[in-house]
Amino acid sequence: VDMGTALAWAPVPSPVLTASGCSAFGQELEPFVDLGALGAVVTKSVQLQPRSGRPTPRMAETPSGMLNSIGLQGPGIDGLLADDLPWLARRGARAFVSIAGTRVEHFAQLASRLRGVPGVLGLEVNISCPNVESRGEVFACDPVAAADVVAAVREAADPAQPVYAKLSPDVTDIVAIARSVSEAGADGLSMINTLLGLVIDPDTMRPVLGGVTGGLSGPAIRPVALRCVWQVHQALPEVPVLGMGGIRSGLDALQFVLAGASAVSVGTAVFNDPSAPARVHAELAEALAQRGFARLADAVGYAHR
Ligand code: RRO
């Protein structure tokens, strides 16, 4: 099976990427996965300044998924440019760099710092982090705010680097947000970020997470993510979609492809199985072959036909 695909116009050898936030800058996966054989490594969201994040504990397990309240901990753009991106480039890995900020200008500055950086295939604009100071900072919940960020990034970014907008499932009309950011210049859409959730410890009778609420990921959100990909592909079939949300097998990935995703990200699954991205690639290839597809591209959106 020809597994080649593209992130907008940028060709990649595999439709399987990492998901932002789950494997940092790729270092922890390297013993288990050939990073250069993945579609790309999607890096943890970076901001202009280093940031320490929310109070601990920051992770909570539930039977169906995981919650996190990391709160954008990270090295800042200087550290990323000095250390992490050169490390990925030396291994032949393509980086899809997730950028985050609290103001439109922050996003634009980050995009301009990443212009022409070797190995940076494109940008994922994280306008949907649930673990921010106020809901007003979740740009992806408002079509105008979301479009403002995306337009500024598209303007500031390297024209060769595709810009994907990462959307939140915590909206009533994801198609309206998708349409707005596409019209503002997004070259593709990443769906979905985590779903806002809460866990209370029955013994302490208090919230488990130091930050109280957190983002739910893993199998619990897979049908929500798949529904978002389906609805957006149905309404905007020309817009490339990077699908993610609880993918841990080739058959999970296949569902996203059939719904309209031309690539997928594997996130939470790496905590149980660090080889998951490579395994999902192999299982997806096998699943496509069994169904008579010679090319991945022929299966994208097939469920709509
Ligand atoms: O760092 C986080 O707390 C975080 C981010 Br930026 C995000 O986009 N999604 C998430 O679940 N956690």
py3Dmol code that shows the C-alpha trace and the ligand (Angstrom):
import py3Dmol

protein = """\
ATOM      1  CA  VAL A   1       0.000   0.000   0.000  1.00  0.00           C
ATOM      2  CA  ASP A   2       1.273   3.454  -0.920  1.00  0.00           C
ATOM      3  CA  MET A   3       1.144   5.178   2.485  1.00  0.00           C
ATOM      4  CA  GLY A   4       2.427   8.542   1.235  1.00  0.00           C
ATOM      5  CA  THR A   5       0.286  11.564   2.022  1.00  0.00           C
ATOM      6  CA  ALA A   6       0.727  15.284   2.548  1.00  0.00           C
ATOM      7  CA  LEU A   7       0.151  17.934   5.178  1.00  0.00           C
ATOM      8  CA  ALA A   8      -1.549  20.385   2.830  1.00  0.00           C
ATOM      9  CA  TRP A   9       1.134  20.574   0.069  1.00  0.00           C
ATOM     10  CA  ALA A  10       4.033  19.140   2.113  1.00  0.00           C
ATOM     11  CA  PRO A  11       4.610  15.461   1.237  1.00  0.00           C
ATOM     12  CA  VAL A  12       5.265  12.968   4.043  1.00  0.00           C
ATOM     13  CA  PRO A  13       6.071   9.228   3.827  1.00  0.00           C
ATOM     14  CA  SER A  14       3.529   8.178   6.473  1.00  0.00           C
ATOM     15  CA  PRO A  15       0.068   9.405   7.488  1.00  0.00           C
ATOM     16  CA  VAL A  16       0.927   8.748  11.157  1.00  0.00           C
ATOM     17  CA  LEU A  17       2.312  11.602  13.256  1.00  0.00           C
ATOM     18  CA  THR A  18       2.786  12.038  16.971  1.00  0.00           C
ATOM     19  CA  ALA A  19       0.225  14.202  18.781  1.00  0.00           C
ATOM     20  CA  SER A  20       1.238  17.450  20.413  1.00  0.00           C
ATOM     21  CA  GLY A  21       2.041  17.256  24.116  1.00  0.00           C
ATOM     22  CA  CYS A  22       2.299  13.482  24.413  1.00  0.00           C
ATOM     23  CA  SER A  23       5.873  12.851  23.367  1.00  0.00           C
ATOM     24  CA  ALA A  24       7.451  16.219  24.137  1.00  0.00           C
ATOM     25  CA  PHE A  25      10.032  16.909  21.404  1.00  0.00           C
ATOM     26  CA  GLY A  26      10.490  13.296  20.328  1.00  0.00           C
ATOM     27  CA  GLN A  27      13.429  12.323  22.557  1.00  0.00           C
ATOM     28  CA  GLU A  28      11.499   9.805  24.682  1.00  0.00           C
ATOM     29  CA  LEU A  29      10.152   8.001  21.599  1.00  0.00           C
ATOM     30  CA  GLU A  30      13.450   7.656  19.796  1.00  0.00           C
ATOM     31  CA  PRO A  31      14.410   4.275  21.334  1.00  0.00           C
ATOM     32  CA  PHE A  32      11.092   2.806  20.129  1.00  0.00           C
ATOM     33  CA  VAL A  33      10.239   4.546  16.838  1.00  0.00           C
ATOM     34  CA  ASP A  34      12.178   5.571  13.704  1.00  0.00           C
ATOM     35  CA  LEU A  35      11.266   9.262  13.963  1.00  0.00           C
ATOM     36  CA  GLY A  36      12.251   9.929  10.339  1.00  0.00           C
ATOM     37  CA  ALA A  37       9.777   7.297   9.125  1.00  0.00           C
ATOM     38  CA  LEU A  38       6.822   9.027  10.806  1.00  0.00           C
ATOM     39  CA  GLY A  39       4.847  11.661   8.946  1.00  0.00           C
ATOM     40  CA  ALA A  40       6.178  14.196  11.427  1.00  0.00           C
ATOM     41  CA  VAL A  41       6.818  14.772  15.100  1.00  0.00           C
ATOM     42  CA  VAL A  42       4.234  17.259  16.378  1.00  0.00           C
ATOM     43  CA  THR A  43       5.976  19.058  19.207  1.00  0.00           C
ATOM     44  CA  LYS A  44       4.572  20.125  22.573  1.00  0.00           C
ATOM     45  CA  SER A  45       3.090  23.627  22.208  1.00  0.00           C
ATOM     46  CA  VAL A  46       5.799  26.242  22.532  1.00  0.00           C
ATOM     47  CA  GLN A  47       5.391  29.825  23.700  1.00  0.00           C
ATOM     48  CA  LEU A  48       7.617  32.889  23.498  1.00  0.00           C
ATOM     49  CA  GLN A  49       8.831  32.407  27.098  1.00  0.00           C
ATOM     50  CA  PRO A  50       9.586  29.250  29.109  1.00  0.00           C
ATOM     51  CA  ARG A  51       6.691  28.367  31.397  1.00  0.00           C
ATOM     52  CA  SER A  52       6.403  26.127  34.482  1.00  0.00           C
ATOM     53  CA  GLY A  53       2.748  25.141  34.122  1.00  0.00           C
ATOM     54  CA  ARG A  54      -0.075  24.430  36.565  1.00  0.00           C
ATOM     55  CA  PRO A  55       0.102  23.032  40.130  1.00  0.00           C
ATOM     56  CA  THR A  56       0.626  19.260  40.544  1.00  0.00           C
ATOM     57  CA  PRO A  57      -0.792  16.672  40.240  1.00  0.00           C
ATOM     58  CA  ARG A  58      -1.248  17.229  36.525  1.00  0.00           C
ATOM     59  CA  MET A  59      -2.379  13.812  35.318  1.00  0.00           C
ATOM     60  CA  ALA A  60      -5.369  11.692  36.312  1.00  0.00           C
ATOM     61  CA  GLU A  61      -6.305   8.299  34.890  1.00  0.00           C
ATOM     62  CA  THR A  62      -9.893   7.162  34.380  1.00  0.00           C
ATOM     63  CA  PRO A  63     -11.005   3.765  33.037  1.00  0.00           C
ATOM     64  CA  SER A  64     -11.685   5.242  29.586  1.00  0.00           C
ATOM     65  CA  GLY A  65      -9.193   8.060  29.250  1.00  0.00           C
ATOM     66  CA  MET A  66      -6.696  10.373  30.842  1.00  0.00           C
ATOM     67  CA  LEU A  67      -6.968  13.952  32.074  1.00  0.00           C
ATOM     68  CA  ASN A  68      -4.095  16.431  32.022  1.00  0.00           C
ATOM     69  CA  SER A  69      -3.700  19.923  33.400  1.00  0.00           C
ATOM     70  CA  ILE A  70      -0.112  20.570  32.341  1.00  0.00           C
ATOM     71  CA  GLY A  71      -0.776  24.239  31.688  1.00  0.00           C
ATOM     72  CA  LEU A  72       1.613  24.787  28.794  1.00  0.00           C
ATOM     73  CA  GLN A  73       4.819  23.849  30.579  1.00  0.00           C
ATOM     74  CA  GLY A  74       7.709  24.175  28.151  1.00  0.00           C
ATOM     75  CA  PRO A  75      11.124  25.549  27.249  1.00  0.00           C
ATOM     76  CA  GLY A  76      10.046  28.586  25.223  1.00  0.00           C
ATOM     77  CA  ILE A  77      10.951  29.284  21.602  1.00  0.00           C
ATOM     78  CA  ASP A  78      14.658  30.018  22.279  1.00  0.00           C
ATOM     79  CA  GLY A  79      15.203  26.581  23.812  1.00  0.00           C
ATOM     80  CA  LEU A  80      13.258  24.886  21.041  1.00  0.00           C
ATOM     81  CA  LEU A  81      15.335  26.590  18.330  1.00  0.00           C
ATOM     82  CA  ALA A  82      18.648  25.977  20.123  1.00  0.00           C
ATOM     83  CA  ASP A  83      18.184  22.344  21.172  1.00  0.00           C
ATOM     84  CA  ASP A  84      15.061  20.436  20.230  1.00  0.00           C
ATOM     85  CA  LEU A  85      14.627  21.318  16.553  1.00  0.00           C
ATOM     86  CA  PRO A  86      18.311  20.688  15.680  1.00  0.00           C
ATOM     87  CA  TRP A  87      18.083  17.340  17.530  1.00  0.00           C
ATOM     88  CA  LEU A  88      15.077  16.313  15.405  1.00  0.00           C
ATOM     89  CA  ALA A  89      16.681  17.555  12.173  1.00  0.00           C
ATOM     90  CA  ARG A  90      19.852  15.505  12.845  1.00  0.00           C
ATOM     91  CA  ARG A  91      17.657  12.383  12.984  1.00  0.00           C
ATOM     92  CA  GLY A  92      15.943  13.158   9.697  1.00  0.00           C
ATOM     93  CA  ALA A  93      12.624  13.803  11.472  1.00  0.00           C
ATOM     94  CA  ARG A  94      10.213  16.408  10.183  1.00  0.00           C
ATOM     95  CA  ALA A  95       8.900  18.716  12.918  1.00  0.00           C
ATOM     96  CA  PHE A  96       5.374  20.045  12.895  1.00  0.00           C
ATOM     97  CA  VAL A  97       5.725  22.762  15.517  1.00  0.00           C
ATOM     98  CA  SER A  98       2.779  23.521  17.785  1.00  0.00           C
ATOM     99  CA  ILE A  99       2.684  27.176  18.843  1.00  0.00           C
ATOM    100  CA  ALA A 100       0.640  28.774  21.638  1.00  0.00           C
ATOM    101  CA  GLY A 101       0.124  32.166  23.217  1.00  0.00           C
ATOM    102  CA  THR A 102      -2.377  34.384  24.980  1.00  0.00           C
ATOM    103  CA  ARG A 103      -2.397  37.187  22.398  1.00  0.00           C
ATOM    104  CA  VAL A 104      -2.555  37.262  18.606  1.00  0.00           C
ATOM    105  CA  GLU A 105       0.878  38.951  18.437  1.00  0.00           C
ATOM    106  CA  HIS A 106       2.503  36.104  20.385  1.00  0.00           C
ATOM    107  CA  PHE A 107       1.382  33.597  17.768  1.00  0.00           C
ATOM    108  CA  ALA A 108       2.610  35.806  14.932  1.00  0.00           C
ATOM    109  CA  GLN A 109       6.023  36.306  16.570  1.00  0.00           C
ATOM    110  CA  LEU A 110       6.421  32.561  17.073  1.00  0.00           C
ATOM    111  CA  ALA A 111       5.549  31.921  13.425  1.00  0.00           C
ATOM    112  CA  SER A 112       8.130  34.427  12.238  1.00  0.00           C
ATOM    113  CA  ARG A 113      10.845  32.921  14.485  1.00  0.00           C
ATOM    114  CA  LEU A 114      10.174  29.548  12.790  1.00  0.00           C
ATOM    115  CA  ARG A 115      10.539  30.809   9.209  1.00  0.00           C
ATOM    116  CA  GLY A 116      13.097  28.826   7.234  1.00  0.00           C
ATOM    117  CA  VAL A 117      14.191  26.702  10.195  1.00  0.00           C
ATOM    118  CA  PRO A 118      15.611  23.407   8.835  1.00  0.00           C
ATOM    119  CA  GLY A 119      13.344  20.429   9.435  1.00  0.00           C
ATOM    120  CA  VAL A 120      10.279  22.515  10.303  1.00  0.00           C
ATOM    121  CA  LEU A 121       7.683  21.127   7.931  1.00  0.00           C
ATOM    122  CA  GLY A 122       4.814  23.260   9.179  1.00  0.00           C
ATOM    123  CA  LEU A 123       2.969  24.803  12.107  1.00  0.00           C
ATOM    124  CA  GLU A 124       0.084  23.626  14.248  1.00  0.00           C
ATOM    125  CA  VAL A 125      -1.582  26.683  15.768  1.00  0.00           C
ATOM    126  CA  ASN A 126      -2.815  25.648  19.201  1.00  0.00           C
ATOM    127  CA  ILE A 127      -5.809  27.877  19.795  1.00  0.00           C
ATOM    128  CA  SER A 128      -7.584  25.209  21.858  1.00  0.00           C
ATOM    129  CA  CYS A 129      -5.613  24.453  25.052  1.00  0.00           C
ATOM    130  CA  PRO A 130      -8.237  23.904  27.773  1.00  0.00           C
ATOM    131  CA  ASN A 131      -5.754  24.549  30.618  1.00  0.00           C
ATOM    132  CA  VAL A 132      -5.495  28.328  30.430  1.00  0.00           C
ATOM    133  CA  GLU A 133      -6.228  31.138  32.891  1.00  0.00           C
ATOM    134  CA  SER A 134      -9.611  32.014  31.412  1.00  0.00           C
ATOM    135  CA  ARG A 135     -11.965  30.550  28.842  1.00  0.00           C
ATOM    136  CA  GLY A 136     -11.450  33.791  26.905  1.00  0.00           C
ATOM    137  CA  GLU A 137      -7.990  32.466  26.037  1.00  0.00           C
ATOM    138  CA  VAL A 138      -9.499  29.465  24.252  1.00  0.00           C
ATOM    139  CA  PHE A 139      -9.520  31.234  20.880  1.00  0.00           C
ATOM    140  CA  ALA A 140     -10.924  28.122  19.179  1.00  0.00           C
ATOM    141  CA  CYS A 141     -14.262  28.574  20.984  1.00  0.00           C
ATOM    142  CA  ASP A 142     -15.007  31.778  19.068  1.00  0.00           C
ATOM    143  CA  PRO A 143     -14.989  31.918  15.247  1.00  0.00           C
ATOM    144  CA  VAL A 144     -13.752  35.536  15.087  1.00  0.00           C
ATOM    145  CA  ALA A 145     -10.986  35.145  17.693  1.00  0.00           C
ATOM    146  CA  ALA A 146      -9.884  31.884  16.073  1.00  0.00           C
ATOM    147  CA  ALA A 147      -9.743  33.513  12.622  1.00  0.00           C
ATOM    148  CA  ASP A 148      -7.733  36.482  13.946  1.00  0.00           C
ATOM    149  CA  VAL A 149      -5.000  34.207  15.266  1.00  0.00           C
ATOM    150  CA  VAL A 150      -4.875  32.062  12.140  1.00  0.00           C
ATOM    151  CA  ALA A 151      -4.766  35.064   9.787  1.00  0.00           C
ATOM    152  CA  ALA A 152      -1.877  36.607  11.755  1.00  0.00           C
ATOM    153  CA  VAL A 153       0.063  33.343  11.741  1.00  0.00           C
ATOM    154  CA  ARG A 154      -0.493  32.720   8.029  1.00  0.00           C
ATOM    155  CA  GLU A 155       0.742  36.257   7.343  1.00  0.00           C
ATOM    156  CA  ALA A 156       3.862  35.910   9.527  1.00  0.00           C
ATOM    157  CA  ALA A 157       4.778  32.307   8.719  1.00  0.00           C
ATOM    158  CA  ASP A 158       7.119  30.993   6.048  1.00  0.00           C
ATOM    159  CA  PRO A 159       4.996  30.640   2.877  1.00  0.00           C
ATOM    160  CA  ALA A 160       6.486  27.164   2.384  1.00  0.00           C
ATOM    161  CA  GLN A 161       5.224  25.943   5.776  1.00  0.00           C
ATOM    162  CA  PRO A 162       1.577  24.829   5.931  1.00  0.00           C
ATOM    163  CA  VAL A 163      -0.395  26.233   8.867  1.00  0.00           C
ATOM    164  CA  TYR A 164      -2.877  23.898  10.565  1.00  0.00           C
ATOM    165  CA  ALA A 165      -5.319  25.221  13.184  1.00  0.00           C
ATOM    166  CA  LYS A 166      -5.948  22.919  16.153  1.00  0.00           C
ATOM    167  CA  LEU A 167      -9.615  22.965  17.090  1.00  0.00           C
ATOM    168  CA  SER A 168     -11.446  22.332  20.363  1.00  0.00           C
ATOM    169  CA  PRO A 169     -14.302  19.853  20.740  1.00  0.00           C
ATOM    170  CA  ASP A 170     -15.844  22.143  23.397  1.00  0.00           C
ATOM    171  CA  VAL A 171     -17.950  24.108  20.913  1.00  0.00           C
ATOM    172  CA  THR A 172     -21.530  23.809  19.728  1.00  0.00           C
ATOM    173  CA  ASP A 173     -20.709  24.142  16.019  1.00  0.00           C
ATOM    174  CA  ILE A 174     -17.278  22.876  14.995  1.00  0.00           C
ATOM    175  CA  VAL A 175     -18.107  23.377  11.310  1.00  0.00           C
ATOM    176  CA  ALA A 176     -18.590  27.120  11.899  1.00  0.00           C
ATOM    177  CA  ILE A 177     -15.141  27.363  13.550  1.00  0.00           C
ATOM    178  CA  ALA A 178     -13.572  25.236  10.804  1.00  0.00           C
ATOM    179  CA  ARG A 179     -15.084  27.411   8.074  1.00  0.00           C
ATOM    180  CA  SER A 180     -13.964  30.613   9.785  1.00  0.00           C
ATOM    181  CA  VAL A 181     -10.307  29.558  10.213  1.00  0.00           C
ATOM    182  CA  SER A 182     -10.181  28.117   6.690  1.00  0.00           C
ATOM    183  CA  GLU A 183     -11.378  31.406   5.249  1.00  0.00           C
ATOM    184  CA  ALA A 184      -8.742  33.159   7.406  1.00  0.00           C
ATOM    185  CA  GLY A 185      -5.986  31.157   5.703  1.00  0.00           C
ATOM    186  CA  ALA A 186      -5.587  27.861   7.561  1.00  0.00           C
ATOM    187  CA  ASP A 187      -4.084  25.310   5.174  1.00  0.00           C
ATOM    188  CA  GLY A 188      -5.429  22.425   7.254  1.00  0.00           C
ATOM    189  CA  LEU A 189      -7.219  21.535  10.476  1.00  0.00           C
ATOM    190  CA  SER A 190      -6.093  19.419  13.415  1.00  0.00           C
ATOM    191  CA  MET A 191      -9.020  17.845  15.241  1.00  0.00           C
ATOM    192  CA  ILE A 192      -9.338  17.530  18.176  1.00  0.00           C
ATOM    193  CA  ASN A 193      -7.685  18.921  21.289  1.00  0.00           C
ATOM    194  CA  THR A 194      -8.727  17.466  24.634  1.00  0.00           C
ATOM    195  CA  LEU A 195     -12.257  17.743  26.000  1.00  0.00           C
ATOM    196  CA  LEU A 196     -12.605  19.729  29.238  1.00  0.00           C
ATOM    197  CA  GLY A 197     -13.224  17.345  32.153  1.00  0.00           C
ATOM    198  CA  LEU A 198     -13.003  16.848  35.920  1.00  0.00           C
ATOM    199  CA  VAL A 199     -12.143  14.003  38.296  1.00  0.00           C
ATOM    200  CA  ILE A 200     -12.933  14.040  42.057  1.00  0.00           C
ATOM    201  CA  ASP A 201     -11.173  11.676  44.483  1.00  0.00           C
ATOM    202  CA  PRO A 202     -13.898   9.969  46.556  1.00  0.00           C
ATOM    203  CA  ASP A 203     -11.495   9.581  49.518  1.00  0.00           C
ATOM    204  CA  THR A 204     -10.275  13.168  49.779  1.00  0.00           C
ATOM    205  CA  MET A 205     -13.560  14.394  48.278  1.00  0.00           C
ATOM    206  CA  ARG A 206     -11.593  17.036  46.370  1.00  0.00           C
ATOM    207  CA  PRO A 207     -10.601  17.429  42.696  1.00  0.00           C
ATOM    208  CA  VAL A 208      -7.641  15.195  41.811  1.00  0.00           C
ATOM    209  CA  LEU A 209      -5.871  17.700  39.561  1.00  0.00           C
ATOM    210  CA  GLY A 210      -4.045  20.661  41.078  1.00  0.00           C
ATOM    211  CA  GLY A 211      -5.577  22.805  38.384  1.00  0.00           C
ATOM    212  CA  VAL A 212      -9.066  21.343  39.187  1.00  0.00           C
ATOM    213  CA  THR A 213     -10.249  20.814  35.587  1.00  0.00           C
ATOM    214  CA  GLY A 214      -8.220  19.126  32.868  1.00  0.00           C
ATOM    215  CA  GLY A 215      -8.261  17.966  29.271  1.00  0.00           C
ATOM    216  CA  LEU A 216      -9.654  14.476  28.645  1.00  0.00           C
ATOM    217  CA  SER A 217      -7.819  12.387  26.036  1.00  0.00           C
ATOM    218  CA  GLY A 218      -7.632   8.740  24.979  1.00  0.00           C
ATOM    219  CA  PRO A 219     -10.318   6.252  23.934  1.00  0.00           C
ATOM    220  CA  ALA A 220     -13.075   8.160  25.770  1.00  0.00           C
ATOM    221  CA  ILE A 221     -12.973  10.970  23.207  1.00  0.00           C
ATOM    222  CA  ARG A 222     -12.438   8.901  20.042  1.00  0.00           C
ATOM    223  CA  PRO A 223     -16.087   8.966  18.890  1.00  0.00           C
ATOM    224  CA  VAL A 224     -16.262  12.714  19.567  1.00  0.00           C
ATOM    225  CA  ALA A 225     -13.115  13.302  17.509  1.00  0.00           C
ATOM    226  CA  LEU A 226     -14.346  11.071  14.713  1.00  0.00           C
ATOM    227  CA  ARG A 227     -17.654  12.932  14.612  1.00  0.00           C
ATOM    228  CA  CYS A 228     -15.816  16.274  14.339  1.00  0.00           C
ATOM    229  CA  VAL A 229     -13.660  14.989  11.448  1.00  0.00           C
ATOM    230  CA  TRP A 230     -16.758  13.603   9.722  1.00  0.00           C
ATOM    231  CA  GLN A 231     -18.797  16.809  10.049  1.00  0.00           C
ATOM    232  CA  VAL A 232     -15.965  19.073   8.901  1.00  0.00           C
ATOM    233  CA  HIS A 233     -14.994  16.869   5.939  1.00  0.00           C
ATOM    234  CA  GLN A 234     -18.652  16.691   4.924  1.00  0.00           C
ATOM    235  CA  ALA A 235     -18.944  20.499   4.929  1.00  0.00           C
ATOM    236  CA  LEU A 236     -15.416  21.372   3.694  1.00  0.00           C
ATOM    237  CA  PRO A 237     -14.133  18.397   1.682  1.00  0.00           C
ATOM    238  CA  GLU A 238     -11.205  20.339   0.184  1.00  0.00           C
ATOM    239  CA  VAL A 239      -9.678  21.224   3.578  1.00  0.00           C
ATOM    240  CA  PRO A 240      -6.954  18.790   4.713  1.00  0.00           C
ATOM    241  CA  VAL A 241      -7.607  17.244   8.129  1.00  0.00           C
ATOM    242  CA  LEU A 242      -5.126  15.843  10.639  1.00  0.00           C
ATOM    243  CA  GLY A 243      -7.259  13.630  12.878  1.00  0.00           C
ATOM    244  CA  MET A 244      -6.530  12.730  16.490  1.00  0.00           C
ATOM    245  CA  GLY A 245      -8.351  11.603  19.605  1.00  0.00           C
ATOM    246  CA  GLY A 246      -7.827   8.207  21.230  1.00  0.00           C
ATOM    247  CA  ILE A 247      -6.169   6.479  18.254  1.00  0.00           C
ATOM    248  CA  ARG A 248      -4.282   3.408  19.467  1.00  0.00           C
ATOM    249  CA  SER A 249      -4.664   0.857  16.643  1.00  0.00           C
ATOM    250  CA  GLY A 250      -4.650   0.671  12.869  1.00  0.00           C
ATOM    251  CA  LEU A 251      -8.412   0.158  12.860  1.00  0.00           C
ATOM    252  CA  ASP A 252      -8.869   3.317  14.961  1.00  0.00           C
ATOM    253  CA  ALA A 253      -6.729   5.223  12.453  1.00  0.00           C
ATOM    254  CA  LEU A 254      -8.670   3.703   9.553  1.00  0.00           C
ATOM    255  CA  GLN A 255     -11.925   5.154  10.917  1.00  0.00           C
ATOM    256  CA  PHE A 256     -10.417   8.661  10.889  1.00  0.00           C
ATOM    257  CA  VAL A 257      -9.147   8.188   7.319  1.00  0.00           C
ATOM    258  CA  LEU A 258     -12.540   6.941   6.127  1.00  0.00           C
ATOM    259  CA  ALA A 259     -14.171   9.955   7.835  1.00  0.00           C
ATOM    260  CA  GLY A 260     -11.891  12.316   5.888  1.00  0.00           C
ATOM    261  CA  ALA A 261      -8.513  12.637   7.639  1.00  0.00           C
ATOM    262  CA  SER A 262      -5.504  12.560   5.288  1.00  0.00           C
ATOM    263  CA  ALA A 263      -3.202  12.044   8.291  1.00  0.00           C
ATOM    264  CA  VAL A 264      -3.588  11.119  11.963  1.00  0.00           C
ATOM    265  CA  SER A 265      -1.777  11.822  15.225  1.00  0.00           C
ATOM    266  CA  VAL A 266      -1.179   9.233  17.947  1.00  0.00           C
ATOM    267  CA  GLY A 267      -1.026  10.826  21.399  1.00  0.00           C
ATOM    268  CA  THR A 268      -2.173   9.300  24.677  1.00  0.00           C
ATOM    269  CA  ALA A 269      -1.505   5.744  23.409  1.00  0.00           C
ATOM    270  CA  VAL A 270       2.264   6.335  23.689  1.00  0.00           C
ATOM    271  CA  PHE A 271       2.048   6.373  27.495  1.00  0.00           C
ATOM    272  CA  ASN A 272       1.168   2.659  27.480  1.00  0.00           C
ATOM    273  CA  ASP A 273       3.098   1.772  24.321  1.00  0.00           C
ATOM    274  CA  PRO A 274       5.863   4.097  23.134  1.00  0.00           C
ATOM    275  CA  SER A 275       6.051   2.217  19.839  1.00  0.00           C
ATOM    276  CA  ALA A 276       2.357   3.014  19.141  1.00  0.00           C
ATOM    277  CA  PRO A 277       2.942   5.464  16.242  1.00  0.00           C
ATOM    278  CA  ALA A 278       5.044   2.902  14.301  1.00  0.00           C
ATOM    279  CA  ARG A 279       2.642   0.082  15.172  1.00  0.00           C
ATOM    280  CA  VAL A 280      -0.397   2.130  14.063  1.00  0.00           C
ATOM    281  CA  HIS A 281       1.339   2.820  10.721  1.00  0.00           C
ATOM    282  CA  ALA A 282       1.945  -0.915  10.141  1.00  0.00           C
ATOM    283  CA  GLU A 283      -1.566  -1.899  11.241  1.00  0.00           C
ATOM    284  CA  LEU A 284      -3.169   0.796   9.079  1.00  0.00           C
ATOM    285  CA  ALA A 285      -1.200  -0.378   6.020  1.00  0.00           C
ATOM    286  CA  GLU A 286      -2.371  -3.933   6.677  1.00  0.00           C
ATOM    287  CA  ALA A 287      -5.997  -2.850   7.177  1.00  0.00           C
ATOM    288  CA  LEU A 288      -5.959  -0.890   3.898  1.00  0.00           C
ATOM    289  CA  ALA A 289      -4.449  -3.829   2.005  1.00  0.00           C
ATOM    290  CA  GLN A 290      -7.084  -6.213   3.410  1.00  0.00           C
ATOM    291  CA  ARG A 291      -9.793  -3.861   2.115  1.00  0.00           C
ATOM    292  CA  GLY A 292      -8.293  -3.715  -1.368  1.00  0.00           C
ATOM    293  CA  PHE A 293      -6.833  -0.189  -1.253  1.00  0.00           C
ATOM    294  CA  ALA A 294      -3.598   0.269  -3.215  1.00  0.00           C
ATOM    295  CA  ARG A 295      -3.136   3.804  -1.891  1.00  0.00           C
ATOM    296  CA  LEU A 296      -4.002   5.475   1.395  1.00  0.00           C
ATOM    297  CA  ALA A 297      -5.232   8.468  -0.612  1.00  0.00           C
ATOM    298  CA  ASP A 298      -8.059   6.358  -2.091  1.00  0.00           C
ATOM    299  CA  ALA A 299      -9.462   5.691   1.397  1.00  0.00           C
ATOM    300  CA  VAL A 300      -9.558   9.328   2.567  1.00  0.00           C
ATOM    301  CA  GLY A 301     -13.233  10.265   3.013  1.00  0.00           C
ATOM    302  CA  TYR A 302     -14.406   6.912   1.627  1.00  0.00           C
ATOM    303  CA  ALA A 303     -17.186   6.588   4.245  1.00  0.00           C
ATOM    304  CA  HIS A 304     -18.941   9.640   2.737  1.00  0.00           C
ATOM    305  CA  ARG A 305     -19.264   8.066  -0.708  1.00  0.00           C
TER     306      ARG A 305
END
"""
ligand_1 = """\
12
RRO
O -0.315 22.061 28.320
C -1.499 21.707 28.471
O -2.051 21.721 29.585
C -2.335 21.276 27.354
C -2.370 21.910 26.138
Br -1.228 23.308 25.710
C -3.313 21.491 25.157
O -3.419 22.033 24.055
N -4.127 20.471 25.459
C -4.076 19.839 26.647
O -4.834 18.898 26.879
N -3.176 20.245 27.584
"""
view = py3Dmol.view(width=600, height=400)
view.addModel(protein, "pdb")
view.setStyle({"model": 0}, {"cartoon": {"style": "trace"}})
view.addModel(ligand_1, "xyz")
view.setStyle({"model": 1}, {"stick": {}})
view.zoomTo()
view.show()
